[in-house]
């Protein structure tokens, strides 16, 4: 178990010294520092901290408002930590999700957040009804007039929202992208992802490329991911796809890989449409010989062999 600290101040003129002292005294082995508004969810250092956290680790802050200014954002971060088996702790607040008391406090916060959202929705609807009754047109007048300053502000808001969306979903889809790029084209990677990390709509070539390039620009992804994809033969493409699937999920069974290939409408080397576990194993063995399977997947296979697990086709 590791304690990962996160310290934040709003402006360049402020310092994180007091937060650092508290986090170090609490036993944090690694501390991420950030200068960013609490209202903004586009925080690269927070994303790096969360990306480093593993099962059993605890993300620690001096105060809750150092992590989030809204309950919805706070709960979103904590839910992400719980998804990987990690916890959250605020040194000055009664929240430590590794304890029953802390979990109860979190449930209270969740109820308050839901009430807050309901009240905001009701006030918004009431305001719109009142404006409509007075004959007022909704929207920003300056935007309707194409005011440059208003357009710049709107663009900045949309950019922050876009970055916040990337930060909140990248853990779900970026590992698979890292396993497949740049060996596979953006189109093949997007097809392999499907709706992973994007439940509302499937990934497209342009949207995926744009997302990865933005993360690279922010220092959150390896620049090698945006290198041009090398041209491969169709058979090599199959090896790359299988290696990408196995690399993203080392525990996946051969039959599950076969099912994934069929869902992606990828034909077998003999141009068939039905994949067998033995066919997947033959290609996976070849991918390993070429060094296409990630070290994590190879390590898993080696451990299974050492334990005497069967190496034939999986059921």
N, C-alpha and C positions, 0 to 999 in steps of 0.2 A: 504493500500500500504506500502510495506517495501523496504528499500534500502539495498541490500546485496552486501557487498564489496568483492573484490578479489585482493590480492596482490601477486606478484611473483618476485623472483630473480633467477638468473641462477645457482649460486654456494653457497655452505655452508658459504663461506667467506663474502658474501654480506648480507646486512640487509634490512628489509622491513620497517624500522622506518619511513622514509619520506613518503612512500605510505600510511602507516597506519594513519599518521597524516592527510593527505589529505582526506582519506576516512572517518575518524571520523568527520572531519570538515564539510564534505558534508552531514553528517547525517546518515551514514550507521549504522544500528542496529546490524548487524552481519558481521564479516569480516573473510574470509578464507585466510590463508597464505600458500604459497607453495615455495619450492626450487626445481626448475626443469628447464630444458632447454626450451626455447621458441619454438624450432623446434619440440619438442616432444608433441604428443597429448595425451599421457598416463599420465594424471595428476589427481590423486585421489581427491585432494582438490577442483579442479575446478568442477569435477563431483559431489562432495558433495554439492557445492554451487548451481549448476544448479538443483540438485534434490530437494533442499529446496525451490526453487523459485516457487511462486504461481501466479495466474492471477493478473495482476496489479502491481506486484513487479518489481523492476529494479535492474539489475546486474550492478554494478559500478566499474570501474577501474580508476587508476590515468592516465594511458596512454594506447593507443591501443596495443602497443607492449608488455604490461604486460599480455594481454590476448592471443594474437596470433602474430606469426611472418609472417604468410602468409595470403593473402586475402581470400583464400579458407577456411582456418580454422576459420577465423573471421566470415565469412558469414555463415558457418555451425553452429557455436554457436548461432549467432543471429537468424537464422531460427528456431533453436530448442526452443529459448525463445519465439519467436512469436507464435509458435505452441501451447503454453500453455497460451497465452495472456499476456506474460511478455515483458519487454523492456530492452534495453542496453544503458549505458551512459559512455562516456569517459570524465573525467574531463578536460583534457588538449587538447582534440580534438573536432571538431565541429560535434560530433555524439551523438545524443540523440533520439533514435527511438520512444520516446513518443511525439516528436514534428514533424511538417511537414518538417522543415529545416533538422532535423536529418535524416528523412527518405530519403530525396533527396540526402544527402551526402552518404547514404548507397547505393542508386541506382548507384551513380557514382562509388563507390568502386566495386559494382558488375560488372559493365561494364568493369572496369579495370582488374578485376580478370579473366573475360572471355577472354579478349585480351591476358593476360599473359599466360593462358592455351593454347590458339591457337598458340602463338609464341613458346612456349616450345615444343608442338607437332611437329611444322614445323621444328624446329632446330634438334629435335631428328631424324625425318625422313631423313633430309638432311645428317646428320652425318652417319646414317646407310647406305644410298646409296653410300656415298663417301667411307666408309670402305669396302663395298662389291666390289666396282669398283677396289679397290687396293688389293683384295684377302684376306682381313683380316677377321678372324672369330670373331663373336660377343661373348660377355660374358666376365667374369672375368677370366684371365689366372690362377690366384692362386686358384680359385675354381675348375677349371678343373684339377689342379694338387693336389687337396685335401689338400691344405695348412690349418693346424689347426687354425691359427690365422684368416684367411679369413673366415673359416667356423663359428668361434665364432662370428665374426662381423656380418655375414649374419643372424645368429640365433638371435642375439640381435636386429637387425633391424626388422626381422619378428615378434619378440615378441612385440616390440613397436607398430607395425602396428596392431597386434591382439588386444592389449589392447586399442588402439585408437578406433578400431571398436566396442569393447564392450562398451566403454564409450559413444559413439555416439548413440548407439541403446538401451541401457539398460532401458531407461525410457519407451520404447514401450512394452517390454516383461517381465521385472522383476516383476512388480506388480502382474501379473497373476501367475507367478511362486511362489511368496510369498503367494498368496491365496491358492495354491494347494499343496505346499510342507510343511512338509514331508509326509502328509497324503496320497498323490498319488505317484505312482512310476514315475521315470524319463520318462519312455516310455509313460505313460498316459499324463503327462504334455507336453511332446514334441508334442504329437498328438493334444492336445488342442490348443497349440500355432500355429500350422501350419506354415505359413510364417510370422507371426506377428513379426515385427522388423527384418525380414530376407527375403526380397522380392526376392532375387536371388535363394534361395533354402529353402526347408522346414527344420525345426529343426529335428535333430535326437537325440536319447537317449545319445549317447556319446558326441556329440557337446554341447548339453545343459548342461549336467553334468559338462563338462570341463569348460564351460563359468561361471556357477554359482560358482564353486569351486575357480576359479581365482578371482572373485569379492569378495568372502568371504576372501581369502588370502589378498587382498588389503584393507580389512576393509570397503568395499562398500556394503556388503550384510550380512544379519543375518546368523550366523553359524548354526542356527537351520535348515536352508534350506537344508543342506547336511547331516542331520541325516538320518539313515536308515528308509525307508518307512515301516509302520506297515502293516501286512497282513490283508486284509479286505475281506468280502464276496462280491460277484458280486453286490448285492443290495446296500451294503455300498459304493462300488466304484461309483455307479451312484450318490449317495448323495454327495460324495466328488467332483465329476466332476461338478454337478449342482451348488454346493456351490462355487466352484472355479470360474465358469463363472459369477455368480451373484456378487461375491466379487470383481472381476476385473472390472465389469461394473454395479454398483448399479442401473442405470437407464434402464437397458436392459429389454425388455418386455418378458412375458412368451412365446409368440409365437416365438420371436427371439431366446430364449433359446432352444425351441423345434427344430427350424431349425438348430441350432448349433449342437445339439445332433445327428440329422440325418446326418449332414455333417461328423461327427466323426464316423458314423456307429455304434453308441451305441444303443443296443436294449432296448426296454421298459422292465419293470419288468415282463411282460407276454411274453417276447421274440419277440415282434413285432418290425417292422421297422419304423412305423409312430408314431410320438409323438404328443400329443394334449396339448393345454395350460392347461387344467384341470389336466392332469397327471403330468405336470411339477410343477404346483402349489402345488399338494399334496406332492410331494417329497421335494419341497422347504420349505413348512411348517414343514415337518419332520426334514429337515436339520437345520432349525432355532431352533426347540425344542432341538436338540442335540448340539446346539451352534456351528455348522459348518459354518454358514454364518458370514462373517466379520462384525465387529461393524458398518462400514460405510453403508453396505447394510441394516442392521437392523434399523439403524437410519433413513434411507431414507423411509423405510416401515412405521416406527412409525410416521414420519412427515406426510405421506400421509393419514394415518388413522386419525390423529389429525385434518387434514383439511377436513375430510369427503369424501375423495376420495374413489371410489368403490374398494372393496378388492377382487372381484371375478376375474375370468379369463379375461385376457386382450384381446382386439380385435386385 
